[in-house]
């Protein structure tokens, strides 16, 4: 059903789609906003390729899910979609996103799908320190995309988020991290978060990190490699780690 929606959208929606958002409704009744060619690609990636499905299946429980680099909420929507369709569960979510436009669309998705009571939204960056602010560099190619590593076309100062203050003593069933090259810094900064995480999904930007070091840090805290679900040349991979 989702593949048919993607095929229809690619045939019928104009490019660029940055000026007229189109909402599609999934078979669970959930609503997804497609407002650019890039968001259509992301929707297709999450719901058709499904690189994160194995991690959600692997988790013994799905009560509390943390999404770092939540973008426009596609991982949140996919996890909620599977929860409604397969597990009849109502997980709670923490979503952190730095880019302003992405954060606004993320809020739209939460409201449109009646998730305000179960989703905590935080705008800012999780990085290798816990206080202050950091420069967030926007991509010239994809508006709203970017990160705190590398120099890009435009920049905006965003607050640094202390993840431990948000999580406190809660156990994390699934932690997804897509933070555009800051993975190693965050893994090394938050050992106490890793200790209480059941399943970790990392989108690793290989040219910005010591990949072997990232795997060692995860292993030190009881998270062992399970599988690689996506890779793009020698630049990017998505991997799952579990206890």
Steps between C-alpha positions, in 0.01 A plus 500: 500500500783741592688419178190587297478836679864574421458404133190718471673795664798477269270502198265777609682746725694790345866576564608684702232438762620761745194725463193277521505220759303186418373274776461127442304264724634151578296187557521551877342844463831676564574816302834588339592833341702495178621851416816445293670244284738434787219432746346262246831312480516484880144372522580233243819405684334459837178332390614297197869419552440489878861507630372545857238226508742230620599707803141557605427129455807412706402709804341288777289801592400817317384720783753785475671596173757779461570663164809723472498687173127452459488712182133529396391200702517213250654258749241601760223444244642167388535373859147615579373344176646158592375537857143555382513238226688214669539548874195704600734694726518867597869583554621830639753693291770758557595680177791745476556706185715807437381635163215749536302405191530129574387560857189686385402215267575251778249685719247495217533122475455455874186716508348350183535148640371570850834428667547809719443304822766242418771702324748739661651739244825686564668741258879504524810289445635205697878506466826433683421742782195580708470877527515814288419534133644372175497610137271291281604506134226465239542306178489700176340205321224399742332784689457409865776240494839551659710435807761637737791334319651660190446842347196559284321786334302653786510464874285556807588481869298231684496399868694197616269242657602304810360158414545361850280773649224402258532124550579498874447147636282366219600190310515541123357217293621638166748784442534623142782742416527687170707807580705555186852418618478571874443135593840433656493814715155416637581134566810602696315776689206289622611162642212509751250523212653200324486297822121524509434450127365168374533545123715764328461608137789705367517683171877537471654771282829324447720788381431700819564231762729222615258220419698232685503718811121539484456123493743461792309755711172323435652164587650640822148581612343168407370580152618249242482513122190332360470596134559763233174599333615770258821630346595761244844457345763564767322806638202382703358192666212416732575234762314338788651410838326318783558338840 
